[in-house]
């Protein structure tokens, strides 16, 4: 793992030297359960950042790219 971004009280994302971004959930298994692996970088993932509403995740890699990922289901419209 090379970087981490918090997405909520019990969820976070990690970026790795293996060119992946993984989303984790701490609620199900006391030590964290991997939920998704996101692939697309051709080099190590060096930085992660989440939007204020935690809906999007940005990852930056050694390959010189920045990728945007959906980090959570869309918010329900306000009533």
HELIX and SHEET records of a PDB file:
SHEET    1   A 4 UNK A   3  UNK A   6  0                                        
SHEET    2   A 4 UNK A  11  UNK A  15 -1                                        
SHEET    3   A 4 UNK A  20  UNK A  25 -1                                        
SHEET    4   A 4 UNK A  33  UNK A  39 -1                                        
SHEET    1   B 3 UNK A  45  UNK A  50  0                                        
SHEET    2   B 3 UNK A  56  UNK A  61 -1                                        
SHEET    3   B 3 UNK A  66  UNK A  70 -1                                        
END                                                                             
